[in-house]
Amino acid sequence: MPTIKISGMRCGHCQGSVTKTLNELEGVSDVTVDLDKGEATYTAADGVDVELIKAAISKIGFEAS
């Protein structure tokens, strides 16, 4: 499973927002967001670009790397 670092999450609401956003992306599933580690793991179908995932996270106010 790919892992992406996310900065700016501070609470359970932040964690929930990132989880919801990633689950809504076509081709992304099995999303787990770890607030303490500041990262998300997910399963992505072939052709899902990590830049799309980073852009979706940025759009809701967090920074992904």
All heavy atoms as TSV, in Angstrom:
chain	resi	resn	atom	element	x	y	z
A	1	MET	N	N	0.844	-1.188	0.000
A	1	MET	CA	C	0.000	0.000	0.000
A	1	MET	C	C	0.882	1.242	0.000
A	1	MET	O	O	1.776	1.352	0.828
A	1	MET	CB	C	-0.877	0.041	1.244
A	1	MET	CG	C	-2.008	-0.932	1.274
A	1	MET	SD	S	-2.952	-0.736	2.805
A	1	MET	CE	C	-4.495	-0.250	2.117
A	2	PRO	N	N	0.593	2.169	-0.879
A	2	PRO	CA	C	1.336	3.421	-0.874
A	2	PRO	C	C	1.021	4.239	0.384
A	2	PRO	O	O	-0.073	4.136	0.942
A	2	PRO	CB	C	0.837	4.161	-2.112
A	2	PRO	CG	C	0.071	3.168	-2.902
A	2	PRO	CD	C	-0.342	2.082	-1.966
A	3	THR	N	N	1.989	5.027	0.806
A	3	THR	CA	C	1.825	5.912	1.957
A	3	THR	C	C	2.192	7.317	1.536
A	3	THR	O	O	3.163	7.523	0.812
A	3	THR	CB	C	2.740	5.469	3.118
A	3	THR	OG1	O	2.390	4.132	3.489
A	3	THR	CG2	C	2.589	6.377	4.316
A	4	ILE	N	N	1.408	8.277	2.002
A	4	ILE	CA	C	1.684	9.672	1.699
A	4	ILE	C	C	1.698	10.455	3.014
A	4	ILE	O	O	0.859	10.226	3.885
A	4	ILE	CB	C	0.641	10.230	0.703
A	4	ILE	CG1	C	1.068	11.574	0.168
A	4	ILE	CG2	C	-0.739	10.297	1.295
A	4	ILE	CD1	C	0.305	12.003	-1.063
A	5	LYS	N	N	2.685	11.320	3.183
A	5	LYS	CA	C	2.792	12.150	4.382
A	5	LYS	C	C	1.861	13.351	4.236
A	5	LYS	O	O	1.767	13.938	3.160
A	5	LYS	CB	C	4.222	12.657	4.572
A	5	LYS	CG	C	5.189	11.585	5.021
A	5	LYS	CD	C	4.809	11.092	6.372
A	5	LYS	CE	C	6.003	10.782	7.226
A	5	LYS	NZ	N	5.604	10.319	8.541
A	6	ILE	N	N	1.192	13.699	5.330
A	6	ILE	CA	C	0.252	14.817	5.324
A	6	ILE	C	C	0.554	15.704	6.529
A	6	ILE	O	O	0.582	15.230	7.661
A	6	ILE	CB	C	-1.200	14.332	5.399
A	6	ILE	CG1	C	-1.489	13.370	4.255
A	6	ILE	CG2	C	-2.165	15.512	5.372
A	6	ILE	CD1	C	-2.789	12.622	4.385
A	7	SER	N	N	0.772	16.978	6.284
A	7	SER	CA	C	0.995	17.895	7.402
A	7	SER	C	C	-0.204	18.834	7.541
A	7	SER	O	O	-0.901	19.115	6.579
A	7	SER	CB	C	2.288	18.691	7.204
A	7	SER	OG	O	2.245	19.432	6.010
A	8	GLY	N	N	-0.423	19.270	8.762
A	8	GLY	CA	C	-1.502	20.201	9.047
A	8	GLY	C	C	-2.706	19.575	9.737
A	8	GLY	O	O	-3.601	20.289	10.173
A	9	MET	N	N	-2.738	18.252	9.832
A	9	MET	CA	C	-3.850	17.597	10.534
A	9	MET	C	C	-3.641	17.750	12.034
A	9	MET	O	O	-2.563	17.481	12.537
A	9	MET	CB	C	-3.939	16.109	10.173
A	9	MET	CG	C	-4.267	15.814	8.747
A	9	MET	SD	S	-4.610	14.052	8.452
A	9	MET	CE	C	-3.090	13.266	8.967
A	10	ARG	N	N	-4.689	18.192	12.736
A	10	ARG	CA	C	-4.542	18.435	14.161
A	10	ARG	C	C	-5.569	17.686	15.022
A	10	ARG	O	O	-5.428	17.635	16.235
A	10	ARG	CB	C	-4.689	19.930	14.449
A	10	ARG	CG	C	-3.768	20.802	13.620
A	10	ARG	CD	C	-2.854	21.599	14.521
A	10	ARG	NE	N	-2.040	22.611	13.864
A	10	ARG	CZ	C	-1.034	22.387	13.063
A	10	ARG	NH1	N	-0.737	21.164	12.718
A	10	ARG	NH2	N	-0.305	23.367	12.559
A	11	CYS	N	N	-6.634	17.181	14.390
A	11	CYS	CA	C	-7.701	16.580	15.198
A	11	CYS	C	C	-8.430	15.499	14.404
A	11	CYS	O	O	-8.141	15.267	13.228
A	11	CYS	CB	C	-8.699	17.659	15.629
A	11	CYS	SG	S	-9.582	18.420	14.249
A	12	GLY	N	N	-9.379	14.878	15.061
A	12	GLY	CA	C	-10.164	13.839	14.421
A	12	GLY	C	C	-10.965	14.339	13.231
A	12	GLY	O	O	-11.199	13.618	12.268
A	13	HIS	N	N	-11.398	15.596	13.289
A	13	HIS	CA	C	-12.132	16.169	12.158
A	13	HIS	C	C	-11.225	16.263	10.938
A	13	HIS	O	O	-11.648	15.951	9.815
A	13	HIS	CB	C	-12.688	17.549	12.527
A	13	HIS	CG	C	-13.514	18.154	11.445
A	13	HIS	ND1	N	-12.964	18.883	10.418
A	13	HIS	CD2	C	-14.839	18.111	11.210
A	13	HIS	CE1	C	-13.920	19.269	9.604
A	13	HIS	NE2	N	-15.077	18.820	10.069
A	14	CYS	N	N	-9.992	16.693	11.143
A	14	CYS	CA	C	-9.015	16.758	10.046
A	14	CYS	C	C	-8.808	15.371	9.446
A	14	CYS	O	O	-8.821	15.196	8.223
A	14	CYS	CB	C	-7.671	17.286	10.540
A	14	CYS	SG	S	-7.693	18.955	11.199
A	15	GLN	N	N	-8.638	14.411	10.304
A	15	GLN	CA	C	-8.438	13.022	9.884
A	15	GLN	C	C	-9.637	12.547	9.057
A	15	GLN	O	O	-9.478	11.928	8.007
A	15	GLN	CB	C	-8.249	12.149	11.115
A	15	GLN	CG	C	-8.010	10.691	10.829
A	15	GLN	CD	C	-7.871	9.889	12.124
A	15	GLN	OE1	O	-8.313	10.320	13.188
A	15	GLN	NE2	N	-7.264	8.739	12.028
A	16	GLY	N	N	-10.828	12.855	9.524
A	16	GLY	CA	C	-12.040	12.466	8.814
A	16	GLY	C	C	-12.167	13.140	7.463
A	16	GLY	O	O	-12.610	12.525	6.483
A	17	SER	N	N	-11.772	14.407	7.385
A	17	SER	CA	C	-11.844	15.143	6.115
A	17	SER	C	C	-10.917	14.533	5.069
A	17	SER	O	O	-11.294	14.377	3.907
A	17	SER	CB	C	-11.472	16.613	6.328
A	17	SER	OG	O	-12.426	17.256	7.124
A	18	VAL	N	N	-9.713	14.184	5.489
A	18	VAL	CA	C	-8.756	13.583	4.561
A	18	VAL	C	C	-9.251	12.201	4.130
A	18	VAL	O	O	-9.223	11.867	2.937
A	18	VAL	CB	C	-7.342	13.493	5.187
A	18	VAL	CG1	C	-6.405	12.697	4.295
A	18	VAL	CG2	C	-6.782	14.893	5.431
A	19	THR	N	N	-9.745	11.426	5.066
A	19	THR	CA	C	-10.264	10.095	4.746
A	19	THR	C	C	-11.395	10.193	3.733
A	19	THR	O	O	-11.407	9.485	2.719
A	19	THR	CB	C	-10.760	9.377	6.024
A	19	THR	OG1	O	-9.681	9.279	6.952
A	19	THR	CG2	C	-11.292	7.993	5.715
A	20	LYS	N	N	-12.344	11.077	3.977
A	20	LYS	CA	C	-13.492	11.249	3.082
A	20	LYS	C	C	-13.039	11.691	1.695
A	20	LYS	O	O	-13.495	11.158	0.682
A	20	LYS	CB	C	-14.452	12.271	3.673
A	20	LYS	CG	C	-15.670	12.519	2.826
A	20	LYS	CD	C	-16.618	13.510	3.487
A	20	LYS	CE	C	-17.858	13.670	2.643
A	20	LYS	NZ	N	-18.047	14.983	2.144
A	21	THR	N	N	-12.137	12.653	1.649
A	21	THR	CA	C	-11.652	13.179	0.375
A	21	THR	C	C	-10.982	12.087	-0.450
A	21	THR	O	O	-11.247	11.953	-1.649
A	21	THR	CB	C	-10.676	14.354	0.613
A	21	THR	OG1	O	-11.408	15.411	1.247
A	21	THR	CG2	C	-10.080	14.856	-0.679
A	22	LEU	N	N	-10.118	11.315	0.169
A	22	LEU	CA	C	-9.416	10.265	-0.571
A	22	LEU	C	C	-10.363	9.145	-0.999
A	22	LEU	O	O	-10.247	8.622	-2.110
A	22	LEU	CB	C	-8.262	9.709	0.253
A	22	LEU	CG	C	-7.123	10.689	0.545
A	22	LEU	CD1	C	-6.006	9.999	1.312
A	22	LEU	CD2	C	-6.593	11.323	-0.719
A	23	ASN	N	N	-11.314	8.794	-0.148
A	23	ASN	CA	C	-12.275	7.742	-0.505
A	23	ASN	C	C	-13.164	8.147	-1.678
A	23	ASN	O	O	-13.680	7.288	-2.383
A	23	ASN	CB	C	-13.144	7.365	0.697
A	23	ASN	CG	C	-12.486	6.335	1.581
A	23	ASN	OD1	O	-11.850	5.404	1.108
A	23	ASN	ND2	N	-12.633	6.499	2.881
A	24	GLU	N	N	-13.341	9.451	-1.875
A	24	GLU	CA	C	-14.180	9.938	-2.973
A	24	GLU	C	C	-13.446	9.951	-4.315
A	24	GLU	O	O	-14.079	10.124	-5.353
A	24	GLU	CB	C	-14.715	11.330	-2.656
A	24	GLU	CG	C	-15.761	11.306	-1.546
A	24	GLU	CD	C	-16.246	12.683	-1.151
A	24	GLU	OE1	O	-15.626	13.700	-1.537
A	24	GLU	OE2	O	-17.270	12.743	-0.427
A	25	LEU	N	N	-12.139	9.796	-4.309
A	25	LEU	CA	C	-11.382	9.785	-5.555
A	25	LEU	C	C	-11.591	8.468	-6.292
A	25	LEU	O	O	-11.488	7.392	-5.697
A	25	LEU	CB	C	-9.882	9.988	-5.280
A	25	LEU	CG	C	-9.460	11.338	-4.725
A	25	LEU	CD1	C	-7.968	11.318	-4.409
A	25	LEU	CD2	C	-9.787	12.454	-5.704
A	26	GLU	N	N	-11.865	8.559	-7.576
A	26	GLU	CA	C	-12.058	7.358	-8.376
A	26	GLU	C	C	-10.759	6.562	-8.442
A	26	GLU	O	O	-9.693	7.113	-8.707
A	26	GLU	CB	C	-12.502	7.738	-9.787
A	26	GLU	CG	C	-12.910	6.550	-10.616
A	26	GLU	CD	C	-13.533	6.931	-11.932
A	26	GLU	OE1	O	-14.096	8.028	-12.029
A	26	GLU	OE2	O	-13.435	6.115	-12.860
A	27	GLY	N	N	-10.852	5.286	-8.134
A	27	GLY	CA	C	-9.693	4.406	-8.188
A	27	GLY	C	C	-8.911	4.312	-6.897
A	27	GLY	O	O	-7.926	3.592	-6.813
A	28	VAL	N	N	-9.352	5.033	-5.864
A	28	VAL	CA	C	-8.675	4.995	-4.559
A	28	VAL	C	C	-9.597	4.294	-3.564
A	28	VAL	O	O	-10.785	4.593	-3.487
A	28	VAL	CB	C	-8.325	6.413	-4.067
A	28	VAL	CG1	C	-7.701	6.369	-2.677
A	28	VAL	CG2	C	-7.388	7.106	-5.045
A	29	SER	N	N	-9.044	3.352	-2.804
A	29	SER	CA	C	-9.842	2.615	-1.823
A	29	SER	C	C	-8.964	2.241	-0.630
A	29	SER	O	O	-7.764	2.521	-0.613
A	29	SER	CB	C	-10.434	1.362	-2.460
A	29	SER	OG	O	-9.397	0.510	-2.923
A	30	ASP	N	N	-9.585	1.599	0.345
A	30	ASP	CA	C	-8.873	1.114	1.539
A	30	ASP	C	C	-8.038	2.211	2.198
A	30	ASP	O	O	-6.882	1.995	2.582
A	30	ASP	CB	C	-7.984	-0.084	1.203
A	30	ASP	CG	C	-8.758	-1.238	0.600
A	30	ASP	OD1	O	-9.885	-1.487	1.074
A	30	ASP	OD2	O	-8.253	-1.875	-0.329
A	31	VAL	N	N	-8.618	3.390	2.343
A	31	VAL	CA	C	-7.898	4.535	2.909
A	31	VAL	C	C	-7.842	4.425	4.426
A	31	VAL	O	O	-8.846	4.175	5.084
A	31	VAL	CB	C	-8.596	5.864	2.512
A	31	VAL	CG1	C	-7.932	7.047	3.192
A	31	VAL	CG2	C	-8.620	6.029	0.999
A	32	THR	N	N	-6.640	4.609	4.977
A	32	THR	CA	C	-6.434	4.691	6.418
A	32	THR	C	C	-5.586	5.919	6.688
A	32	THR	O	O	-4.495	6.055	6.130
A	32	THR	CB	C	-5.705	3.442	6.954
A	32	THR	OG1	O	-6.466	2.282	6.618
A	32	THR	CG2	C	-5.529	3.514	8.450
A	33	VAL	N	N	-6.099	6.811	7.523
A	33	VAL	CA	C	-5.367	8.029	7.862
A	33	VAL	C	C	-4.954	7.944	9.324
A	33	VAL	O	O	-5.791	7.770	10.205
A	33	VAL	CB	C	-6.221	9.289	7.607
A	33	VAL	CG1	C	-5.456	10.552	8.001
A	33	VAL	CG2	C	-6.651	9.362	6.138
A	34	ASP	N	N	-3.659	8.068	9.573
A	34	ASP	CA	C	-3.108	8.009	10.926
A	34	ASP	C	C	-2.756	9.423	11.362
A	34	ASP	O	O	-1.804	10.018	10.859
A	34	ASP	CB	C	-1.878	7.111	10.944
A	34	ASP	CG	C	-1.372	6.850	12.350
A	34	ASP	OD1	O	-1.322	7.805	13.159
A	34	ASP	OD2	O	-1.019	5.702	12.638
A	35	LEU	N	N	-3.538	9.956	12.272
A	35	LEU	CA	C	-3.344	11.329	12.746
A	35	LEU	C	C	-2.005	11.487	13.461
A	35	LEU	O	O	-1.287	12.464	13.240
A	35	LEU	CB	C	-4.504	11.713	13.670
A	35	LEU	CG	C	-4.517	13.123	14.233
A	35	LEU	CD1	C	-4.610	14.154	13.126
A	35	LEU	CD2	C	-5.681	13.289	15.192
A	36	ASP	N	N	-1.653	10.528	14.304
A	36	ASP	CA	C	-0.407	10.623	15.075
A	36	ASP	C	C	0.834	10.595	14.184
A	36	ASP	O	O	1.795	11.318	14.435
A	36	ASP	CB	C	-0.327	9.501	16.107
A	36	ASP	CG	C	-1.385	9.637	17.190
A	36	ASP	OD1	O	-1.760	10.782	17.522
A	36	ASP	OD2	O	-1.856	8.597	17.688
A	37	LYS	N	N	0.815	9.765	13.170
A	37	LYS	CA	C	1.959	9.668	12.258
A	37	LYS	C	C	1.928	10.740	11.172
A	37	LYS	O	O	2.936	10.977	10.516
A	37	LYS	CB	C	1.996	8.293	11.591
A	37	LYS	CG	C	2.347	7.171	12.523
A	37	LYS	CD	C	2.417	5.867	11.759
A	37	LYS	CE	C	2.779	4.694	12.647
A	37	LYS	NZ	N	2.807	3.435	11.882
A	38	GLY	N	N	0.750	11.341	10.946
A	38	GLY	CA	C	0.614	12.345	9.892
A	38	GLY	C	C	0.762	11.734	8.515
A	38	GLY	O	O	1.474	12.264	7.657
A	39	GLU	N	N	0.068	10.619	8.294
A	39	GLU	CA	C	0.177	9.968	7.001
A	39	GLU	C	C	-1.101	9.212	6.659
A	39	GLU	O	O	-1.928	8.933	7.522
A	39	GLU	CB	C	1.362	9.012	6.957
A	39	GLU	CG	C	1.271	7.859	7.923
A	39	GLU	CD	C	2.529	6.993	7.959
A	39	GLU	OE1	O	3.623	7.501	7.646
A	39	GLU	OE2	O	2.405	5.815	8.317
A	40	ALA	N	N	-1.228	8.910	5.374
A	40	ALA	CA	C	-2.349	8.130	4.888
A	40	ALA	C	C	-1.824	6.984	4.044
A	40	ALA	O	O	-0.855	7.146	3.297
A	40	ALA	CB	C	-3.282	8.995	4.052
A	41	THR	N	N	-2.444	5.831	4.180
A	41	THR	CA	C	-2.154	4.702	3.309
A	41	THR	C	C	-3.423	4.418	2.521
A	41	THR	O	O	-4.535	4.707	2.979
A	41	THR	CB	C	-1.733	3.446	4.097
A	41	THR	OG1	O	-2.756	3.113	5.027
A	41	THR	CG2	C	-0.420	3.662	4.820
A	42	TYR	N	N	-3.255	3.865	1.337
A	42	TYR	CA	C	-4.400	3.637	0.465
A	42	TYR	C	C	-4.031	2.606	-0.596
A	42	TYR	O	O	-2.860	2.288	-0.792
A	42	TYR	CB	C	-4.824	4.948	-0.212
A	42	TYR	CG	C	-3.710	5.593	-0.994
A	42	TYR	CD1	C	-3.536	5.321	-2.346
A	42	TYR	CD2	C	-2.807	6.455	-0.379
A	42	TYR	CE1	C	-2.482	5.886	-3.061
A	42	TYR	CE2	C	-1.764	7.027	-1.077
A	42	TYR	CZ	C	-1.610	6.741	-2.421
A	42	TYR	OH	O	-0.566	7.299	-3.115
A	43	THR	N	N	-5.048	2.130	-1.275
A	43	THR	CA	C	-4.868	1.286	-2.446
A	43	THR	C	C	-5.318	2.103	-3.641
A	43	THR	O	O	-6.372	2.751	-3.588
A	43	THR	CB	C	-5.717	0.006	-2.330
A	43	THR	OG1	O	-5.308	-0.708	-1.164
A	43	THR	CG2	C	-5.540	-0.881	-3.551
A	44	ALA	N	N	-4.517	2.087	-4.698
A	44	ALA	CA	C	-4.863	2.850	-5.898
A	44	ALA	C	C	-4.867	1.934	-7.113
A	44	ALA	O	O	-3.990	1.087	-7.267
A	44	ALA	CB	C	-3.861	3.988	-6.113
A	45	ALA	N	N	-5.873	2.116	-7.946
A	45	ALA	CA	C	-5.957	1.367	-9.192
A	45	ALA	C	C	-4.854	1.845	-10.137
A	45	ALA	O	O	-4.308	2.949	-9.973
A	45	ALA	CB	C	-7.320	1.579	-9.833
A	46	ASP	N	N	-4.528	1.014	-11.108
A	46	ASP	CA	C	-3.555	1.416	-12.119
A	46	ASP	C	C	-4.007	2.717	-12.765
A	46	ASP	O	O	-5.192	2.899	-13.048
A	46	ASP	CB	C	-3.419	0.342	-13.200
A	46	ASP	CG	C	-2.709	-0.900	-12.685
A	46	ASP	OD1	O	-1.995	-0.796	-11.666
A	46	ASP	OD2	O	-2.884	-1.965	-13.289
A	47	GLY	N	N	-3.076	3.611	-12.967
A	47	GLY	CA	C	-3.377	4.872	-13.630
A	47	GLY	C	C	-3.717	6.011	-12.688
A	47	GLY	O	O	-3.865	7.145	-13.131
A	48	VAL	N	N	-3.872	5.742	-11.390
A	48	VAL	CA	C	-4.140	6.817	-10.435
A	48	VAL	C	C	-2.798	7.453	-10.076
A	48	VAL	O	O	-1.918	6.810	-9.514
A	48	VAL	CB	C	-4.858	6.301	-9.170
A	48	VAL	CG1	C	-5.010	7.417	-8.146
A	48	VAL	CG2	C	-6.207	5.709	-9.526
A	49	ASP	N	N	-2.666	8.720	-10.428
A	49	ASP	CA	C	-1.415	9.452	-10.220
A	49	ASP	C	C	-1.363	10.010	-8.796
A	49	ASP	O	O	-2.340	10.578	-8.309
A	49	ASP	CB	C	-1.333	10.587	-11.236
A	49	ASP	CG	C	-0.001	11.305	-11.246
A	49	ASP	OD1	O	0.885	10.980	-10.439
A	49	ASP	OD2	O	0.146	12.215	-12.080
A	50	VAL	N	N	-0.230	9.868	-8.151
A	50	VAL	CA	C	-0.058	10.386	-6.790
A	50	VAL	C	C	-0.249	11.906	-6.757
A	50	VAL	O	O	-0.682	12.454	-5.740
A	50	VAL	CB	C	1.309	9.964	-6.194
A	50	VAL	CG1	C	2.451	10.679	-6.864
A	50	VAL	CG2	C	1.337	10.202	-4.693
A	51	GLU	N	N	0.016	12.583	-7.847
A	51	GLU	CA	C	-0.187	14.038	-7.899
A	51	GLU	C	C	-1.666	14.388	-7.759
A	51	GLU	O	O	-2.007	15.428	-7.193
A	51	GLU	CB	C	0.402	14.626	-9.180
A	51	GLU	CG	C	1.923	14.519	-9.259
A	51	GLU	CD	C	2.650	15.153	-8.073
A	51	GLU	OE1	O	2.259	16.251	-7.625
A	51	GLU	OE2	O	3.622	14.542	-7.578
A	52	LEU	N	N	-2.550	13.551	-8.268
A	52	LEU	CA	C	-3.991	13.748	-8.112
A	52	LEU	C	C	-4.364	13.656	-6.635
A	52	LEU	O	O	-5.160	14.453	-6.134
A	52	LEU	CB	C	-4.756	12.691	-8.918
A	52	LEU	CG	C	-6.264	12.647	-8.717
A	52	LEU	CD1	C	-6.917	13.833	-9.411
A	52	LEU	CD2	C	-6.835	11.350	-9.238
A	53	ILE	N	N	-3.776	12.714	-5.946
A	53	ILE	CA	C	-4.037	12.533	-4.522
A	53	ILE	C	C	-3.512	13.732	-3.733
A	53	ILE	O	O	-4.200	14.283	-2.878
A	53	ILE	CB	C	-3.425	11.212	-4.033
A	53	ILE	CG1	C	-4.173	10.051	-4.708
A	53	ILE	CG2	C	-3.459	11.096	-2.518
A	53	ILE	CD1	C	-3.516	8.709	-4.569
A	54	LYS	N	N	-2.305	14.168	-4.050
A	54	LYS	CA	C	-1.730	15.338	-3.379
A	54	LYS	C	C	-2.573	16.581	-3.614
A	54	LYS	O	O	-2.796	17.380	-2.704
A	54	LYS	CB	C	-0.301	15.580	-3.865
A	54	LYS	CG	C	0.693	14.558	-3.374
A	54	LYS	CD	C	2.072	14.881	-3.920
A	54	LYS	CE	C	3.113	13.880	-3.487
A	54	LYS	NZ	N	4.440	14.208	-4.023
A	55	ALA	N	N	-3.057	16.758	-4.834
A	55	ALA	CA	C	-3.883	17.923	-5.173
A	55	ALA	C	C	-5.197	17.913	-4.393
A	55	ALA	O	O	-5.647	18.959	-3.907
A	55	ALA	CB	C	-4.150	17.969	-6.671
A	56	ALA	N	N	-5.798	16.751	-4.250
A	56	ALA	CA	C	-7.053	16.634	-3.499
A	56	ALA	C	C	-6.831	16.991	-2.032
A	56	ALA	O	O	-7.664	17.677	-1.420
A	56	ALA	CB	C	-7.618	15.223	-3.627
A	57	ILE	N	N	-5.716	16.563	-1.477
A	57	ILE	CA	C	-5.393	16.878	-0.081
A	57	ILE	C	C	-5.129	18.376	0.071
A	57	ILE	O	O	-5.599	19.014	1.017
A	57	ILE	CB	C	-4.205	16.035	0.402
A	57	ILE	CG1	C	-4.617	14.559	0.477
A	57	ILE	CG2	C	-3.689	16.522	1.755
A	57	ILE	CD1	C	-3.473	13.598	0.685
A	58	SER	N	N	-4.399	18.948	-0.856
A	58	SER	CA	C	-4.106	20.388	-0.814
A	58	SER	C	C	-5.379	21.218	-0.920
A	58	SER	O	O	-5.502	22.263	-0.277
A	58	SER	CB	C	-3.152	20.771	-1.944
A	58	SER	OG	O	-1.890	20.191	-1.736
A	59	LYS	N	N	-6.305	20.750	-1.728
A	59	LYS	CA	C	-7.564	21.481	-1.941
A	59	LYS	C	C	-8.368	21.646	-0.653
A	59	LYS	O	O	-9.093	22.622	-0.511
A	59	LYS	CB	C	-8.389	20.756	-3.002
A	59	LYS	CG	C	-9.587	21.515	-3.482
A	59	LYS	CD	C	-10.256	20.803	-4.637
A	59	LYS	CE	C	-11.448	21.602	-5.142
A	59	LYS	NZ	N	-12.099	20.948	-6.267
A	60	ILE	N	N	-8.213	20.717	0.280
A	60	ILE	CA	C	-8.948	20.828	1.543
A	60	ILE	C	C	-8.099	21.443	2.662
A	60	ILE	O	O	-8.497	21.436	3.828
A	60	ILE	CB	C	-9.566	19.485	1.983
A	60	ILE	CG1	C	-8.494	18.418	2.197
A	60	ILE	CG2	C	-10.625	19.034	0.992
A	60	ILE	CD1	C	-9.009	17.144	2.870
A	61	GLY	N	N	-6.927	21.965	2.301
A	61	GLY	CA	C	-6.158	22.755	3.262
A	61	GLY	C	C	-4.994	22.084	3.954
A	61	GLY	O	O	-4.466	22.610	4.927
A	62	PHE	N	N	-4.576	20.919	3.473
A	62	PHE	CA	C	-3.444	20.233	4.074
A	62	PHE	C	C	-2.326	20.096	3.043
A	62	PHE	O	O	-2.568	20.261	1.863
A	62	PHE	CB	C	-3.862	18.848	4.586
A	62	PHE	CG	C	-4.999	18.910	5.556
A	62	PHE	CD1	C	-6.292	18.602	5.167
A	62	PHE	CD2	C	-4.800	19.316	6.861
A	62	PHE	CE1	C	-7.348	18.683	6.039
A	62	PHE	CE2	C	-5.850	19.407	7.764
A	62	PHE	CZ	C	-7.127	19.088	7.356
A	63	GLU	N	N	-1.135	19.793	3.508
A	63	GLU	CA	C	0.000	19.637	2.601
A	63	GLU	C	C	0.420	18.176	2.557
A	63	GLU	O	O	0.629	17.549	3.580
A	63	GLU	CB	C	1.170	20.500	3.077
A	63	GLU	CG	C	2.316	20.512	2.101
A	63	GLU	CD	C	3.430	21.439	2.548
A	63	GLU	OE1	O	3.150	22.449	3.209
A	63	GLU	OE2	O	4.584	21.135	2.220
A	64	ALA	N	N	0.517	17.668	1.341
A	64	ALA	CA	C	0.904	16.278	1.151
A	64	ALA	C	C	2.270	16.200	0.478
A	64	ALA	O	O	2.572	16.990	-0.403
A	64	ALA	CB	C	-0.125	15.553	0.303
A	65	SER	N	N	3.072	15.252	0.934
A	65	SER	CA	C	4.396	15.069	0.310
A	65	SER	C	C	4.714	13.594	0.202
A	65	SER	O	O	4.081	12.756	0.779
A	65	SER	CB	C	5.460	15.779	1.134
A	65	SER	OG	O	5.470	15.319	2.462
